[in-house]
Amino acid sequence: MSDPDKIWPTGLTEREAEEVHSYLIDGTRVFGVIALIAHLLVAVSTPWLG
Protein backbone atom coordinates (compact mmCIF):
# COMPACT_ATOMS: atom_id res chain seq x y z
CA MET A 1 0.00 0.00 0.00
CA SER A 2 1.22 3.44 -0.86
CA ASP A 3 1.03 6.06 1.87
CA PRO A 4 0.14 9.46 0.37
CA ASP A 5 2.08 11.26 3.12
CA LYS A 6 5.37 9.63 2.14
CA ILE A 7 7.62 11.47 -0.29
CA TRP A 8 9.50 9.68 -3.05
CA PRO A 9 12.43 8.61 -3.14
CA THR A 10 13.18 8.64 0.61
CA GLY A 11 9.89 7.27 1.91
CA LEU A 12 9.90 9.88 4.67
CA THR A 13 7.06 12.15 5.56
CA GLU A 14 7.56 15.91 5.37
CA ARG A 15 7.93 16.07 9.17
CA GLU A 16 10.50 13.25 9.25
CA ALA A 17 12.50 14.86 6.44
CA GLU A 18 12.57 18.18 8.29
CA GLU A 19 13.77 16.43 11.45
CA VAL A 20 16.60 14.65 9.62
CA HIS A 21 17.53 17.92 7.93
CA SER A 22 17.71 19.76 11.26
CA TYR A 23 20.07 17.09 12.64
CA LEU A 24 22.24 17.37 9.55
CA ILE A 25 22.45 21.16 9.86
CA ASP A 26 23.27 20.95 13.60
CA GLY A 27 26.00 18.37 12.94
CA THR A 28 27.49 20.53 10.20
CA ARG A 29 27.58 23.52 12.53
CA VAL A 30 29.30 21.52 15.28
CA PHE A 31 31.85 20.19 12.79
CA GLY A 32 32.48 23.72 11.51
CA VAL A 33 33.09 25.10 15.00
CA ILE A 34 35.48 22.26 15.83
CA ALA A 35 37.35 22.78 12.55
CA LEU A 36 37.56 26.54 13.16
CA ILE A 37 38.98 26.02 16.65
CA ALA A 38 41.50 23.47 15.33
CA HIS A 39 42.63 25.85 12.59
CA LEU A 40 43.02 28.71 15.06
CA LEU A 41 45.06 26.52 17.42
CA VAL A 42 47.37 25.50 14.59
CA ALA A 43 47.77 29.13 13.45
CA VAL A 44 48.63 30.23 16.99
CA SER A 45 51.01 27.34 17.74
CA THR A 46 53.09 27.59 14.54
CA PRO A 47 54.91 30.91 14.19
CA TRP A 48 55.97 30.21 10.61
CA LEU A 49 52.35 30.46 9.43
CA GLY A 50 51.84 34.02 10.56
Biopython code that builds the backbone (N, CA, C, O; Angstrom):
import numpy as np
from Bio.PDB.StructureBuilder import StructureBuilder

atoms = [
    (1, "MET", "N", (0.824, -1.180, 0.000)),
    (1, "MET", "CA", (0.000, 0.000, 0.000)),
    (1, "MET", "C", (0.873, 1.249, 0.000)),
    (1, "MET", "O", (1.883, 1.319, 0.701)),
    (2, "SER", "N", (0.482, 2.195, -0.766)),
    (2, "SER", "CA", (1.215, 3.442, -0.862)),
    (2, "SER", "C", (0.628, 4.465, 0.108)),
    (2, "SER", "O", (-0.577, 4.718, 0.105)),
    (3, "ASP", "N", (1.474, 5.038, 0.920)),
    (3, "ASP", "CA", (1.035, 6.061, 1.870)),
    (3, "ASP", "C", (1.154, 7.421, 1.184)),
    (3, "ASP", "O", (2.247, 7.782, 0.748)),
    (4, "PRO", "N", (0.082, 8.176, 1.075)),
    (4, "PRO", "CA", (0.140, 9.460, 0.370)),
    (4, "PRO", "C", (0.976, 10.516, 1.088)),
    (4, "PRO", "O", (1.352, 11.522, 0.486)),
    (5, "ASP", "N", (1.270, 10.294, 2.376)),
    (5, "ASP", "CA", (2.083, 11.264, 3.117)),
    (5, "ASP", "C", (3.576, 11.072, 2.883)),
    (5, "ASP", "O", (4.369, 11.974, 3.153)),
    (6, "LYS", "N", (3.958, 9.910, 2.385)),
    (6, "LYS", "CA", (5.371, 9.627, 2.136)),
    (6, "LYS", "C", (5.821, 10.301, 0.842)),
    (6, "LYS", "O", (5.069, 10.402, -0.127)),
    (7, "ILE", "N", (7.079, 10.760, 0.862)),
    (7, "ILE", "CA", (7.625, 11.474, -0.295)),
    (7, "ILE", "C", (8.662, 10.587, -0.976)),
    (7, "ILE", "O", (9.550, 10.040, -0.322)),
    (8, "TRP", "N", (8.542, 10.452, -2.284)),
    (8, "TRP", "CA", (9.502, 9.684, -3.052)),
    (8, "TRP", "C", (10.780, 10.493, -3.196)),
    (8, "TRP", "O", (10.640, 11.709, -3.325)),
    (9, "PRO", "N", (11.987, 9.993, -3.191)),
    (9, "PRO", "CA", (12.427, 8.609, -3.142)),
    (9, "PRO", "C", (12.791, 8.143, -1.734)),
    (9, "PRO", "O", (13.160, 6.982, -1.557)),
    (10, "THR", "N", (12.696, 9.018, -0.724)),
    (10, "THR", "CA", (13.175, 8.644, 0.607)),
    (10, "THR", "C", (12.188, 7.802, 1.388)),
    (10, "THR", "O", (12.593, 6.995, 2.225)),
    (11, "GLY", "N", (10.907, 7.971, 1.134)),
    (11, "GLY", "CA", (9.893, 7.270, 1.911)),
    (11, "GLY", "C", (9.625, 7.928, 3.247)),
    (11, "GLY", "O", (8.961, 7.346, 4.105)),
    (12, "LEU", "N", (10.135, 9.138, 3.435)),
    (12, "LEU", "CA", (9.900, 9.875, 4.668)),
    (12, "LEU", "C", (8.714, 10.810, 4.496)),
    (12, "LEU", "O", (8.388, 11.232, 3.387)),
    (13, "THR", "N", (8.081, 11.121, 5.607)),
    (13, "THR", "CA", (7.056, 12.152, 5.560)),
    (13, "THR", "C", (7.745, 13.505, 5.593)),
    (13, "THR", "O", (8.946, 13.589, 5.850)),
    (14, "GLU", "N", (6.999, 14.550, 5.338)),
    (14, "GLU", "CA", (7.565, 15.910, 5.367)),
    (14, "GLU", "C", (8.160, 16.208, 6.746)),
    (14, "GLU", "O", (9.248, 16.776, 6.843)),
    (15, "ARG", "N", (7.463, 15.833, 7.789)),
    (15, "ARG", "CA", (7.929, 16.070, 9.169)),
    (15, "ARG", "C", (9.219, 15.307, 9.457)),
    (15, "ARG", "O", (10.143, 15.856, 10.056)),
    (16, "GLU", "N", (9.286, 14.050, 9.035)),
    (16, "GLU", "CA", (10.501, 13.248, 9.248)),
    (16, "GLU", "C", (11.679, 13.823, 8.472)),
    (16, "GLU", "O", (12.802, 13.852, 8.976)),
    (17, "ALA", "N", (11.427, 14.278, 7.252)),
    (17, "ALA", "CA", (12.497, 14.856, 6.445)),
    (17, "ALA", "C", (13.027, 16.136, 7.082)),
    (17, "ALA", "O", (14.234, 16.380, 7.076)),
    (18, "GLU", "N", (12.137, 16.946, 7.627)),
    (18, "GLU", "CA", (12.568, 18.180, 8.293)),
    (18, "GLU", "C", (13.384, 17.870, 9.543)),
    (18, "GLU", "O", (14.337, 18.584, 9.854)),
    (19, "GLU", "N", (13.019, 16.814, 10.259)),
    (19, "GLU", "CA", (13.772, 16.427, 11.451)),
    (19, "GLU", "C", (15.178, 15.956, 11.091)),
    (19, "GLU", "O", (16.152, 16.351, 11.731)),
    (20, "VAL", "N", (15.282, 15.116, 10.073)),
    (20, "VAL", "CA", (16.596, 14.645, 9.624)),
    (20, "VAL", "C", (17.442, 15.827, 9.147)),
    (20, "VAL", "O", (18.638, 15.898, 9.432)),
    (21, "HIS", "N", (16.820, 16.744, 8.429)),
    (21, "HIS", "CA", (17.532, 17.917, 7.928)),
    (21, "HIS", "C", (18.056, 18.775, 9.076)),
    (21, "HIS", "O", (19.177, 19.279, 9.005)),
    (22, "SER", "N", (17.265, 18.946, 10.127)),
    (22, "SER", "CA", (17.712, 19.761, 11.261)),
    (22, "SER", "C", (18.912, 19.112, 11.950)),
    (22, "SER", "O", (19.829, 19.812, 12.381)),
    (23, "TYR", "N", (18.914, 17.769, 12.059)),
    (23, "TYR", "CA", (20.069, 17.086, 12.645)),
    (23, "TYR", "C", (21.307, 17.247, 11.761)),
    (23, "TYR", "O", (22.416, 17.419, 12.267)),
    (24, "LEU", "N", (21.121, 17.192, 10.473)),
    (24, "LEU", "CA", (22.235, 17.372, 9.546)),
    (24, "LEU", "C", (22.836, 18.775, 9.661)),
    (24, "LEU", "O", (24.057, 18.933, 9.685)),
    (25, "ILE", "N", (21.978, 19.781, 9.731)),
    (25, "ILE", "CA", (22.453, 21.156, 9.862)),
    (25, "ILE", "C", (23.181, 21.351, 11.192)),
    (25, "ILE", "O", (24.241, 21.975, 11.227)),
    (26, "ASP", "N", (22.621, 20.821, 12.290)),
    (26, "ASP", "CA", (23.271, 20.946, 13.599)),
    (26, "ASP", "C", (24.637, 20.254, 13.595)),
    (26, "ASP", "O", (25.603, 20.795, 14.131)),
    (27, "GLY", "N", (24.723, 19.082, 13.006)),
    (27, "GLY", "CA", (25.997, 18.368, 12.936)),
    (27, "GLY", "C", (27.030, 19.120, 12.113)),
    (27, "GLY", "O", (28.213, 19.132, 12.455)),
    (28, "THR", "N", (26.588, 19.744, 11.034)),
    (28, "THR", "CA", (27.494, 20.526, 10.200)),
    (28, "THR", "C", (28.021, 21.736, 10.965)),
    (28, "THR", "O", (29.197, 22.084, 10.855)),
    (29, "ARG", "N", (27.152, 22.369, 11.733)),
    (29, "ARG", "CA", (27.579, 23.521, 12.534)),
    (29, "ARG", "C", (28.598, 23.113, 13.593)),
    (29, "ARG", "O", (29.598, 23.804, 13.788)),
    (30, "VAL", "N", (28.355, 22.002, 14.273)),
    (30, "VAL", "CA", (29.297, 21.520, 15.283)),
    (30, "VAL", "C", (30.644, 21.198, 14.634)),
    (30, "VAL", "O", (31.695, 21.568, 15.158)),
    (31, "PHE", "N", (30.609, 20.514, 13.504)),
    (31, "PHE", "CA", (31.849, 20.191, 12.794)),
    (31, "PHE", "C", (32.591, 21.465, 12.399)),
    (31, "PHE", "O", (33.812, 21.542, 12.535)),
    (32, "GLY", "N", (31.857, 22.460, 11.912)),
    (32, "GLY", "CA", (32.480, 23.721, 11.506)),
    (32, "GLY", "C", (33.151, 24.436, 12.662)),
    (32, "GLY", "O", (34.246, 24.976, 12.506)),
    (33, "VAL", "N", (32.507, 24.445, 13.818)),
    (33, "VAL", "CA", (33.089, 25.100, 14.995)),
    (33, "VAL", "C", (34.349, 24.364, 15.435)),
    (33, "VAL", "O", (35.355, 24.996, 15.758)),
    (34, "ILE", "N", (34.302, 23.041, 15.451)),
    (34, "ILE", "CA", (35.484, 22.263, 15.835)),
    (34, "ILE", "C", (36.626, 22.511, 14.845)),
    (34, "ILE", "O", (37.774, 22.676, 15.256)),
    (35, "ALA", "N", (36.320, 22.537, 13.561)),
    (35, "ALA", "CA", (37.351, 22.781, 12.549)),
    (35, "ALA", "C", (37.930, 24.186, 12.689)),
    (35, "ALA", "O", (39.137, 24.376, 12.541)),
    (36, "LEU", "N", (37.078, 25.168, 12.973)),
    (36, "LEU", "CA", (37.561, 26.537, 13.161)),
    (36, "LEU", "C", (38.499, 26.633, 14.360)),
    (36, "LEU", "O", (39.550, 27.268, 14.280)),
    (37, "ILE", "N", (38.122, 26.008, 15.462)),
    (37, "ILE", "CA", (38.984, 26.016, 16.652)),
    (37, "ILE", "C", (40.306, 25.319, 16.362)),
    (37, "ILE", "O", (41.362, 25.800, 16.773)),
    (38, "ALA", "N", (40.261, 24.198, 15.665)),
    (38, "ALA", "CA", (41.495, 23.473, 15.331)),
    (38, "ALA", "C", (42.401, 24.321, 14.448)),
    (38, "ALA", "O", (43.613, 24.358, 14.655)),
    (39, "HIS", "N", (41.816, 25.006, 13.458)),
    (39, "HIS", "CA", (42.630, 25.853, 12.589)),
    (39, "HIS", "C", (43.230, 27.028, 13.357)),
    (39, "HIS", "O", (44.381, 27.394, 13.120)),
    (40, "LEU", "N", (42.481, 27.611, 14.258)),
    (40, "LEU", "CA", (43.017, 28.714, 15.064)),
    (40, "LEU", "C", (44.148, 28.235, 15.972)),
    (40, "LEU", "O", (45.152, 28.931, 16.125)),
    (41, "LEU", "N", (43.997, 27.055, 16.573)),
    (41, "LEU", "CA", (45.059, 26.523, 17.421)),
    (41, "LEU", "C", (46.330, 26.252, 16.629)),
    (41, "LEU", "O", (47.431, 26.510, 17.115)),
    (42, "VAL", "N", (46.189, 25.741, 15.428)),
    (42, "VAL", "CA", (47.367, 25.500, 14.587)),
    (42, "VAL", "C", (48.012, 26.813, 14.189)),
    (42, "VAL", "O", (49.239, 26.916, 14.200)),
    (43, "ALA", "N", (47.222, 27.823, 13.837)),
    (43, "ALA", "CA", (47.767, 29.127, 13.446)),
    (43, "ALA", "C", (48.504, 29.776, 14.611)),
    (43, "ALA", "O", (49.537, 30.412, 14.402)),
    (44, "VAL", "N", (48.002, 29.632, 15.825)),
    (44, "VAL", "CA", (48.634, 30.232, 16.991)),
    (44, "VAL", "C", (49.899, 29.464, 17.380)),
    (44, "VAL", "O", (50.880, 30.075, 17.803)),
    (45, "SER", "N", (49.893, 28.165, 17.247)),
    (45, "SER", "CA", (51.007, 27.344, 17.738)),
    (45, "SER", "C", (52.160, 27.241, 16.753)),
    (45, "SER", "O", (53.227, 26.756, 17.131)),
    (46, "THR", "N", (51.997, 27.672, 15.514)),
    (46, "THR", "CA", (53.087, 27.592, 14.539)),
    (46, "THR", "C", (53.445, 28.988, 14.048)),
    (46, "THR", "O", (52.723, 29.560, 13.232)),
    (47, "PRO", "N", (54.543, 29.538, 14.532)),
    (47, "PRO", "CA", (54.905, 30.909, 14.190)),
    (47, "PRO", "C", (55.239, 31.096, 12.714)),
    (47, "PRO", "O", (55.147, 32.218, 12.216)),
    (48, "TRP", "N", (55.615, 30.061, 12.010)),
    (48, "TRP", "CA", (55.972, 30.213, 10.610)),
    (48, "TRP", "C", (54.762, 30.427, 9.715)),
    (48, "TRP", "O", (54.920, 30.791, 8.550)),
    (49, "LEU", "N", (53.548, 30.208, 10.234)),
    (49, "LEU", "CA", (52.351, 30.462, 9.431)),
    (49, "LEU", "C", (51.950, 31.938, 9.433)),
    (49, "LEU", "O", (51.319, 32.414, 8.489)),
    (50, "GLY", "N", (52.310, 32.645, 10.472)),
    (50, "GLY", "CA", (51.836, 34.017, 10.563)),
    (50, "GLY", "C", (52.940, 34.978, 10.422)),
    (50, "GLY", "O", (52.717, 36.187, 10.474)),
]
sb = StructureBuilder()
sb.init_structure("model")
sb.init_model(0)
sb.init_chain("A")
sb.init_seg("    ")
for serial, (resi, resn, name, xyz) in enumerate(atoms, 1):
    if name == "N":
        sb.init_residue(resn, " ", resi, " ")
    sb.init_atom(name, np.array(xyz, "f"), 0.0, 1.0, " ", f" {name:<3s}", serial, name[0])
structure = sb.get_structure()
